[in-house]
Amino acid sequence: MTAKLCVDYIKPTPLGVKLKLIGRISEIKGRKVTVKTELFAGDEICARGEAIVVRIPDDFLKSKN
């Protein structure tokens, strides 16, 4: 589940080109995982992002019904 999402837009992303996303886990603390990602169009970086996601228990959705 996403707890926080930040995106830095560096330059416009062109249409009609292949995009490449590279994501790396930068930190794990208990159930919280921080992931840093970069978006490239060709060799040009267009955006960087960081997300903090929280792992939820397998039975989380079952308990909501």
PyMOL Python script that loads the backbone (N, CA, C, O; Angstrom):
from pymol import cmd

cmd.read_pdbstr("""\
ATOM      1  N   MET A   1       0.850  -1.143   0.000  1.00  0.00           N
ATOM      2  CA  MET A   1       0.000   0.000   0.000  1.00  0.00           C
ATOM      3  C   MET A   1       0.915   1.231   0.000  1.00  0.00           C
ATOM      4  O   MET A   1       1.888   1.274   0.753  1.00  0.00           O
ATOM      5  N   THR A   2       0.616   2.212  -0.823  1.00  0.00           N
ATOM      6  CA  THR A   2       1.443   3.407  -0.920  1.00  0.00           C
ATOM      7  C   THR A   2       1.177   4.322   0.270  1.00  0.00           C
ATOM      8  O   THR A   2       0.036   4.710   0.523  1.00  0.00           O
ATOM      9  N   ALA A   3       2.248   4.667   1.005  1.00  0.00           N
ATOM     10  CA  ALA A   3       2.128   5.592   2.121  1.00  0.00           C
ATOM     11  C   ALA A   3       2.545   6.998   1.705  1.00  0.00           C
ATOM     12  O   ALA A   3       1.995   7.983   2.198  1.00  0.00           O
ATOM     13  N   LYS A   4       3.511   7.093   0.802  1.00  0.00           N
ATOM     14  CA  LYS A   4       3.998   8.402   0.348  1.00  0.00           C
ATOM     15  C   LYS A   4       4.568   8.236  -1.048  1.00  0.00           C
ATOM     16  O   LYS A   4       5.214   7.233  -1.352  1.00  0.00           O
ATOM     17  N   LEU A   5       4.321   9.236  -1.901  1.00  0.00           N
ATOM     18  CA  LEU A   5       4.836   9.203  -3.270  1.00  0.00           C
ATOM     19  C   LEU A   5       5.271  10.606  -3.666  1.00  0.00           C
ATOM     20  O   LEU A   5       4.474  11.544  -3.632  1.00  0.00           O
ATOM     21  N   CYS A   6       6.528  10.745  -4.040  1.00  0.00           N
ATOM     22  CA  CYS A   6       7.074  12.036  -4.475  1.00  0.00           C
ATOM     23  C   CYS A   6       7.690  11.857  -5.857  1.00  0.00           C
ATOM     24  O   CYS A   6       8.418  10.893  -6.097  1.00  0.00           O
ATOM     25  N   VAL A   7       7.396  12.793  -6.774  1.00  0.00           N
ATOM     26  CA  VAL A   7       7.940  12.732  -8.129  1.00  0.00           C
ATOM     27  C   VAL A   7       8.559  14.086  -8.464  1.00  0.00           C
ATOM     28  O   VAL A   7       7.931  15.127  -8.273  1.00  0.00           O
ATOM     29  N   ASP A   8       9.782  14.065  -8.960  1.00  0.00           N
ATOM     30  CA  ASP A   8      10.446  15.256  -9.477  1.00  0.00           C
ATOM     31  C   ASP A   8      10.460  15.153 -10.991  1.00  0.00           C
ATOM     32  O   ASP A   8      11.096  14.263 -11.556  1.00  0.00           O
ATOM     33  N   TYR A   9       9.756  16.065 -11.645  1.00  0.00           N
ATOM     34  CA  TYR A   9       9.712  16.090 -13.100  1.00  0.00           C
ATOM     35  C   TYR A   9      10.881  16.936 -13.596  1.00  0.00           C
ATOM     36  O   TYR A   9      10.954  18.135 -13.324  1.00  0.00           O
ATOM     37  N   ILE A  10      11.788  16.303 -14.321  1.00  0.00           N
ATOM     38  CA  ILE A  10      13.021  16.965 -14.731  1.00  0.00           C
ATOM     39  C   ILE A  10      12.870  17.615 -16.103  1.00  0.00           C
ATOM     40  O   ILE A  10      13.298  18.752 -16.306  1.00  0.00           O
ATOM     41  N   LYS A  11      12.265  16.898 -17.038  1.00  0.00           N
ATOM     42  CA  LYS A  11      12.017  17.459 -18.369  1.00  0.00           C
ATOM     43  C   LYS A  11      10.828  16.739 -18.982  1.00  0.00           C
ATOM     44  O   LYS A  11      10.484  15.645 -18.535  1.00  0.00           O
ATOM     45  N   PRO A  12      10.191  17.319 -19.991  1.00  0.00           N
ATOM     46  CA  PRO A  12       9.030  16.661 -20.611  1.00  0.00           C
ATOM     47  C   PRO A  12       9.400  15.286 -21.177  1.00  0.00           C
ATOM     48  O   PRO A  12      10.478  15.087 -21.736  1.00  0.00           O
ATOM     49  N   THR A  13       8.482  14.367 -21.014  1.00  0.00           N
ATOM     50  CA  THR A  13       8.679  13.015 -21.553  1.00  0.00           C
ATOM     51  C   THR A  13       8.100  12.972 -22.960  1.00  0.00           C
ATOM     52  O   THR A  13       6.907  13.216 -23.144  1.00  0.00           O
ATOM     53  N   PRO A  14       8.933  12.664 -23.961  1.00  0.00           N
ATOM     54  CA  PRO A  14       8.439  12.654 -25.335  1.00  0.00           C
ATOM     55  C   PRO A  14       7.456  11.506 -25.587  1.00  0.00           C
ATOM     56  O   PRO A  14       7.503  10.474 -24.918  1.00  0.00           O
ATOM     57  N   LEU A  15       6.579  11.703 -26.552  1.00  0.00           N
ATOM     58  CA  LEU A  15       5.634  10.665 -26.965  1.00  0.00           C
ATOM     59  C   LEU A  15       6.273   9.787 -28.031  1.00  0.00           C
ATOM     60  O   LEU A  15       7.141  10.239 -28.777  1.00  0.00           O
ATOM     61  N   GLY A  16       5.845   8.542 -28.100  1.00  0.00           N
ATOM     62  CA  GLY A  16       6.249   7.658 -29.178  1.00  0.00           C
ATOM     63  C   GLY A  16       7.642   7.079 -29.054  1.00  0.00           C
ATOM     64  O   GLY A  16       8.169   6.544 -30.029  1.00  0.00           O
ATOM     65  N   VAL A  17       8.261   7.169 -27.874  1.00  0.00           N
ATOM     66  CA  VAL A  17       9.574   6.555 -27.679  1.00  0.00           C
ATOM     67  C   VAL A  17       9.472   5.526 -26.560  1.00  0.00           C
ATOM     68  O   VAL A  17       8.581   5.597 -25.712  1.00  0.00           O
ATOM     69  N   LYS A  18      10.391   4.575 -26.570  1.00  0.00           N
ATOM     70  CA  LYS A  18      10.424   3.595 -25.489  1.00  0.00           C
ATOM     71  C   LYS A  18      10.912   4.272 -24.220  1.00  0.00           C
ATOM     72  O   LYS A  18      11.857   5.060 -24.235  1.00  0.00           O
ATOM     73  N   LEU A  19      10.248   3.946 -23.128  1.00  0.00           N
ATOM     74  CA  LEU A  19      10.632   4.470 -21.826  1.00  0.00           C
ATOM     75  C   LEU A  19      11.246   3.360 -20.998  1.00  0.00           C
ATOM     76  O   LEU A  19      10.877   2.192 -21.120  1.00  0.00           O
ATOM     77  N   LYS A  20      12.188   3.744 -20.152  1.00  0.00           N
ATOM     78  CA  LYS A  20      12.823   2.766 -19.267  1.00  0.00           C
ATOM     79  C   LYS A  20      12.709   3.290 -17.844  1.00  0.00           C
ATOM     80  O   LYS A  20      13.061   4.435 -17.562  1.00  0.00           O
ATOM     81  N   LEU A  21      12.214   2.440 -16.954  1.00  0.00           N
ATOM     82  CA  LEU A  21      12.138   2.756 -15.533  1.00  0.00           C
ATOM     83  C   LEU A  21      13.124   1.876 -14.785  1.00  0.00           C
ATOM     84  O   LEU A  21      13.162   0.662 -14.989  1.00  0.00           O
ATOM     85  N   ILE A  22      13.913   2.483 -13.929  1.00  0.00           N
ATOM     86  CA  ILE A  22      14.849   1.731 -13.094  1.00  0.00           C
ATOM     87  C   ILE A  22      14.483   2.011 -11.647  1.00  0.00           C
ATOM     88  O   ILE A  22      14.545   3.154 -11.195  1.00  0.00           O
ATOM     89  N   GLY A  23      14.104   0.977 -10.929  1.00  0.00           N
ATOM     90  CA  GLY A  23      13.731   1.119  -9.525  1.00  0.00           C
ATOM     91  C   GLY A  23      14.674   0.344  -8.629  1.00  0.00           C
ATOM     92  O   GLY A  23      15.125  -0.751  -8.965  1.00  0.00           O
ATOM     93  N   ARG A  24      14.960   0.933  -7.485  1.00  0.00           N
ATOM     94  CA  ARG A  24      15.851   0.291  -6.518  1.00  0.00           C
ATOM     95  C   ARG A  24      15.265   0.434  -5.119  1.00  0.00           C
ATOM     96  O   ARG A  24      14.759   1.495  -4.752  1.00  0.00           O
ATOM     97  N   ILE A  25      15.335  -0.622  -4.356  1.00  0.00           N
ATOM     98  CA  ILE A  25      14.954  -0.541  -2.946  1.00  0.00           C
ATOM     99  C   ILE A  25      16.108   0.123  -2.219  1.00  0.00           C
ATOM    100  O   ILE A  25      17.240  -0.358  -2.267  1.00  0.00           O
ATOM    101  N   SER A  26      15.817   1.242  -1.538  1.00  0.00           N
ATOM    102  CA  SER A  26      16.890   1.949  -0.843  1.00  0.00           C
ATOM    103  C   SER A  26      16.880   1.702   0.660  1.00  0.00           C
ATOM    104  O   SER A  26      17.887   1.913   1.338  1.00  0.00           O
ATOM    105  N   GLU A  27      15.724   1.248   1.185  1.00  0.00           N
ATOM    106  CA  GLU A  27      15.658   1.017   2.627  1.00  0.00           C
ATOM    107  C   GLU A  27      14.482   0.108   2.952  1.00  0.00           C
ATOM    108  O   GLU A  27      13.418   0.196   2.340  1.00  0.00           O
ATOM    109  N   ILE A  28      14.697  -0.757   3.918  1.00  0.00           N
ATOM    110  CA  ILE A  28      13.622  -1.597   4.457  1.00  0.00           C
ATOM    111  C   ILE A  28      13.666  -1.442   5.973  1.00  0.00           C
ATOM    112  O   ILE A  28      14.683  -1.711   6.611  1.00  0.00           O
ATOM    113  N   LYS A  29      12.541  -1.004   6.534  1.00  0.00           N
ATOM    114  CA  LYS A  29      12.407  -0.873   7.993  1.00  0.00           C
ATOM    115  C   LYS A  29      11.101  -1.529   8.394  1.00  0.00           C
ATOM    116  O   LYS A  29      10.029  -0.947   8.230  1.00  0.00           O
ATOM    117  N   GLY A  30      11.189  -2.730   8.915  1.00  0.00           N
ATOM    118  CA  GLY A  30       9.971  -3.439   9.289  1.00  0.00           C
ATOM    119  C   GLY A  30       9.084  -3.651   8.072  1.00  0.00           C
ATOM    120  O   GLY A  30       9.504  -4.273   7.096  1.00  0.00           O
ATOM    121  N   ARG A  31       7.852  -3.134   8.127  1.00  0.00           N
ATOM    122  CA  ARG A  31       6.912  -3.294   7.004  1.00  0.00           C
ATOM    123  C   ARG A  31       7.063  -2.202   5.957  1.00  0.00           C
ATOM    124  O   ARG A  31       6.472  -2.296   4.881  1.00  0.00           O
ATOM    125  N   LYS A  32       7.854  -1.154   6.254  1.00  0.00           N
ATOM    126  CA  LYS A  32       8.027  -0.030   5.317  1.00  0.00           C
ATOM    127  C   LYS A  32       9.199  -0.279   4.376  1.00  0.00           C
ATOM    128  O   LYS A  32      10.286  -0.672   4.801  1.00  0.00           O
ATOM    129  N   VAL A  33       8.960  -0.045   3.100  1.00  0.00           N
ATOM    130  CA  VAL A  33       9.998  -0.192   2.076  1.00  0.00           C
ATOM    131  C   VAL A  33      10.058   1.116   1.286  1.00  0.00           C
ATOM    132  O   VAL A  33       9.034   1.620   0.824  1.00  0.00           O
ATOM    133  N   THR A  34      11.270   1.659   1.136  1.00  0.00           N
ATOM    134  CA  THR A  34      11.469   2.870   0.346  1.00  0.00           C
ATOM    135  C   THR A  34      12.061   2.471  -0.997  1.00  0.00           C
ATOM    136  O   THR A  34      13.080   1.782  -1.062  1.00  0.00           O
ATOM    137  N   VAL A  35      11.406   2.915  -2.072  1.00  0.00           N
ATOM    138  CA  VAL A  35      11.833   2.581  -3.433  1.00  0.00           C
ATOM    139  C   VAL A  35      12.127   3.877  -4.177  1.00  0.00           C
ATOM    140  O   VAL A  35      11.307   4.796  -4.182  1.00  0.00           O
ATOM    141  N   LYS A  36      13.299   3.950  -4.806  1.00  0.00           N
ATOM    142  CA  LYS A  36      13.666   5.107  -5.632  1.00  0.00           C
ATOM    143  C   LYS A  36      13.660   4.662  -7.090  1.00  0.00           C
ATOM    144  O   LYS A  36      14.173   3.594  -7.427  1.00  0.00           O
ATOM    145  N   THR A  37      13.076   5.489  -7.948  1.00  0.00           N
ATOM    146  CA  THR A  37      12.903   5.132  -9.357  1.00  0.00           C
ATOM    147  C   THR A  37      13.308   6.295 -10.247  1.00  0.00           C
ATOM    148  O   THR A  37      13.104   7.458  -9.899  1.00  0.00           O
ATOM    149  N   GLU A  38      13.887   5.967 -11.410  1.00  0.00           N
ATOM    150  CA  GLU A  38      14.216   6.961 -12.423  1.00  0.00           C
ATOM    151  C   GLU A  38      13.544   6.560 -13.729  1.00  0.00           C
ATOM    152  O   GLU A  38      13.481   5.378 -14.066  1.00  0.00           O
ATOM    153  N   LEU A  39      13.041   7.553 -14.464  1.00  0.00           N
ATOM    154  CA  LEU A  39      12.383   7.320 -15.743  1.00  0.00           C
ATOM    155  C   LEU A  39      13.240   7.942 -16.846  1.00  0.00           C
ATOM    156  O   LEU A  39      13.579   9.124 -16.791  1.00  0.00           O
ATOM    157  N   PHE A  40      13.584   7.134 -17.841  1.00  0.00           N
ATOM    158  CA  PHE A  40      14.416   7.578 -18.960  1.00  0.00           C
ATOM    159  C   PHE A  40      13.650   7.462 -20.274  1.00  0.00           C
ATOM    160  O   PHE A  40      12.889   6.517 -20.481  1.00  0.00           O
ATOM    161  N   ALA A  41      13.861   8.433 -21.154  1.00  0.00           N
ATOM    162  CA  ALA A  41      13.440   8.361 -22.553  1.00  0.00           C
ATOM    163  C   ALA A  41      14.746   8.349 -23.339  1.00  0.00           C
ATOM    164  O   ALA A  41      15.415   9.376 -23.461  1.00  0.00           O
ATOM    165  N   GLY A  42      15.105   7.186 -23.868  1.00  0.00           N
ATOM    166  CA  GLY A  42      16.437   7.041 -24.457  1.00  0.00           C
ATOM    167  C   GLY A  42      17.467   7.165 -23.353  1.00  0.00           C
ATOM    168  O   GLY A  42      17.375   6.473 -22.339  1.00  0.00           O
ATOM    169  N   ASP A  43      18.448   8.038 -23.536  1.00  0.00           N
ATOM    170  CA  ASP A  43      19.470   8.260 -22.516  1.00  0.00           C
ATOM    171  C   ASP A  43      19.158   9.450 -21.615  1.00  0.00           C
ATOM    172  O   ASP A  43      19.930   9.762 -20.709  1.00  0.00           O
ATOM    173  N   GLU A  44      18.024  10.119 -21.860  1.00  0.00           N
ATOM    174  CA  GLU A  44      17.657  11.325 -21.115  1.00  0.00           C
ATOM    175  C   GLU A  44      16.778  10.985 -19.920  1.00  0.00           C
ATOM    176  O   GLU A  44      15.760  10.309 -20.063  1.00  0.00           O
ATOM    177  N   ILE A  45      17.170  11.451 -18.752  1.00  0.00           N
ATOM    178  CA  ILE A  45      16.323  11.253 -17.579  1.00  0.00           C
ATOM    179  C   ILE A  45      15.209  12.300 -17.599  1.00  0.00           C
ATOM    180  O   ILE A  45      15.466  13.490 -17.780  1.00  0.00           O
ATOM    181  N   CYS A  46      13.993  11.850 -17.415  1.00  0.00           N
ATOM    182  CA  CYS A  46      12.826  12.743 -17.460  1.00  0.00           C
ATOM    183  C   CYS A  46      12.190  12.945 -16.093  1.00  0.00           C
ATOM    184  O   CYS A  46      11.572  13.979 -15.843  1.00  0.00           O
ATOM    185  N   ALA A  47      12.337  11.957 -15.200  1.00  0.00           N
ATOM    186  CA  ALA A  47      11.715  12.078 -13.877  1.00  0.00           C
ATOM    187  C   ALA A  47      12.420  11.166 -12.885  1.00  0.00           C
ATOM    188  O   ALA A  47      13.001  10.142 -13.245  1.00  0.00           O
ATOM    189  N   ARG A  48      12.349  11.573 -11.628  1.00  0.00           N
ATOM    190  CA  ARG A  48      12.830  10.747 -10.511  1.00  0.00           C
ATOM    191  C   ARG A  48      11.713  10.664  -9.488  1.00  0.00           C
ATOM    192  O   ARG A  48      10.956  11.616  -9.298  1.00  0.00           O
ATOM    193  N   GLY A  49      11.619   9.531  -8.839  1.00  0.00           N
ATOM    194  CA  GLY A  49      10.580   9.397  -7.832  1.00  0.00           C
ATOM    195  C   GLY A  49      11.037   8.598  -6.640  1.00  0.00           C
ATOM    196  O   GLY A  49      11.997   7.830  -6.706  1.00  0.00           O
ATOM    197  N   GLU A  50      10.328   8.795  -5.550  1.00  0.00           N
ATOM    198  CA  GLU A  50      10.572   8.013  -4.342  1.00  0.00           C
ATOM    199  C   GLU A  50       9.224   7.648  -3.749  1.00  0.00           C
ATOM    200  O   GLU A  50       8.348   8.500  -3.602  1.00  0.00           O
ATOM    201  N   ALA A  51       9.067   6.397  -3.416  1.00  0.00           N
ATOM    202  CA  ALA A  51       7.820   5.921  -2.816  1.00  0.00           C
ATOM    203  C   ALA A  51       8.132   5.185  -1.522  1.00  0.00           C
ATOM    204  O   ALA A  51       9.104   4.436  -1.428  1.00  0.00           O
ATOM    205  N   ILE A  52       7.291   5.414  -0.538  1.00  0.00           N
ATOM    206  CA  ILE A  52       7.327   4.610   0.675  1.00  0.00           C
ATOM    207  C   ILE A  52       6.072   3.750   0.640  1.00  0.00           C
ATOM    208  O   ILE A  52       4.950   4.256   0.619  1.00  0.00           O
ATOM    209  N   VAL A  53       6.283   2.458   0.636  1.00  0.00           N
ATOM    210  CA  VAL A  53       5.159   1.521   0.591  1.00  0.00           C
ATOM    211  C   VAL A  53       5.179   0.671   1.858  1.00  0.00           C
ATOM    212  O   VAL A  53       6.234   0.404   2.433  1.00  0.00           O
ATOM    213  N   VAL A  54       4.003   0.261   2.268  1.00  0.00           N
ATOM    214  CA  VAL A  54       3.862  -0.529   3.482  1.00  0.00           C
ATOM    215  C   VAL A  54       3.303  -1.885   3.104  1.00  0.00           C
ATOM    216  O   VAL A  54       2.253  -1.992   2.469  1.00  0.00           O
ATOM    217  N   ARG A  55       4.022  -2.916   3.506  1.00  0.00           N
ATOM    218  CA  ARG A  55       3.520  -4.276   3.262  1.00  0.00           C
ATOM    219  C   ARG A  55       2.353  -4.535   4.201  1.00  0.00           C
ATOM    220  O   ARG A  55       2.448  -4.313   5.408  1.00  0.00           O
ATOM    221  N   ILE A  56       1.253  -5.006   3.634  1.00  0.00           N
ATOM    222  CA  ILE A  56       0.080  -5.293   4.454  1.00  0.00           C
ATOM    223  C   ILE A  56      -0.022  -6.806   4.650  1.00  0.00           C
ATOM    224  O   ILE A  56       0.421  -7.572   3.794  1.00  0.00           O
ATOM    225  N   PRO A  57      -0.597  -7.236   5.758  1.00  0.00           N
ATOM    226  CA  PRO A  57      -0.750  -8.674   5.996  1.00  0.00           C
ATOM    227  C   PRO A  57      -1.630  -9.326   4.930  1.00  0.00           C
ATOM    228  O   PRO A  57      -2.517  -8.680   4.373  1.00  0.00           O
ATOM    229  N   ASP A  58      -1.386 -10.585   4.651  1.00  0.00           N
ATOM    230  CA  ASP A  58      -2.154 -11.321   3.644  1.00  0.00           C
ATOM    231  C   ASP A  58      -3.646 -11.320   3.942  1.00  0.00           C
ATOM    232  O   ASP A  58      -4.461 -11.304   3.020  1.00  0.00           O
ATOM    233  N   ASP A  59      -4.010 -11.335   5.211  1.00  0.00           N
ATOM    234  CA  ASP A  59      -5.425 -11.403   5.575  1.00  0.00           C
ATOM    235  C   ASP A  59      -6.070 -10.022   5.734  1.00  0.00           C
ATOM    236  O   ASP A  59      -7.206  -9.940   6.203  1.00  0.00           O
ATOM    237  N   PHE A  60      -5.396  -8.950   5.365  1.00  0.00           N
ATOM    238  CA  PHE A  60      -5.922  -7.589   5.524  1.00  0.00           C
ATOM    239  C   PHE A  60      -7.248  -7.398   4.808  1.00  0.00           C
ATOM    240  O   PHE A  60      -8.205  -6.900   5.400  1.00  0.00           O
ATOM    241  N   LEU A  61      -7.316  -7.791   3.531  1.00  0.00           N
ATOM    242  CA  LEU A  61      -8.547  -7.605   2.758  1.00  0.00           C
ATOM    243  C   LEU A  61      -9.663  -8.494   3.253  1.00  0.00           C
ATOM    244  O   LEU A  61     -10.830  -8.109   3.184  1.00  0.00           O
ATOM    245  N   LYS A  62      -9.337  -9.680   3.752  1.00  0.00           N
ATOM    246  CA  LYS A  62     -10.370 -10.576   4.270  1.00  0.00           C
ATOM    247  C   LYS A  62     -11.044  -9.982   5.499  1.00  0.00           C
ATOM    248  O   LYS A  62     -12.241 -10.175   5.710  1.00  0.00           O
ATOM    249  N   SER A  63     -10.274  -9.257   6.312  1.00  0.00           N
ATOM    250  CA  SER A  63     -10.845  -8.701   7.548  1.00  0.00           C
ATOM    251  C   SER A  63     -11.752  -7.499   7.252  1.00  0.00           C
ATOM    252  O   SER A  63     -12.511  -7.090   8.131  1.00  0.00           O
ATOM    253  N   LYS A  64     -11.698  -6.924   6.047  1.00  0.00           N
ATOM    254  CA  LYS A  64     -12.547  -5.780   5.678  1.00  0.00           C
ATOM    255  C   LYS A  64     -13.918  -6.203   5.177  1.00  0.00           C
ATOM    256  O   LYS A  64     -14.808  -5.359   5.065  1.00  0.00           O
ATOM    257  N   ASN A  65     -14.120  -7.482   4.871  1.00  0.00           N
ATOM    258  CA  ASN A  65     -15.419  -7.957   4.373  1.00  0.00           C
ATOM    259  C   ASN A  65     -16.342  -8.336   5.484  1.00  0.00           C
ATOM    260  O   ASN A  65     -17.472  -8.754   5.233  1.00  0.00           O
TER     261      ASN A  65
END
""", "prot")
cmd.dss("prot")
cmd.show_as("cartoon", "prot")
cmd.util.cbc("prot")
cmd.orient("prot")
